[in-house]
């Protein structure tokens, strides 16, 4: 196991906080479209919205209850649930065994991919 210095930990925490801010901005922008377009379903991207919400939740807590995750989304719980099954099959999420099957978290590889993507968007 690699041990990080105090400066490296602070930098890592700062980079993660910036990535989470970027994810929150993207999610807010996506959800705001509904204010301007009456049929937001044709412009929606439920998988991306769900992935961003999972990424944001992963910064706040290790595991997230599915119903808590659904409450902040503009997509229906049934659609979100179907996407979670796809995410599970594709190893983007995993079930939190210590919390039961109704709690999930991003896998480390999915979290890293999201972080890398969000950092690539920074000017």
Order of alpha helices (4+ residues) and beta strands (2+ residues): alpha-alpha-beta-alpha-alpha-beta-beta-alpha
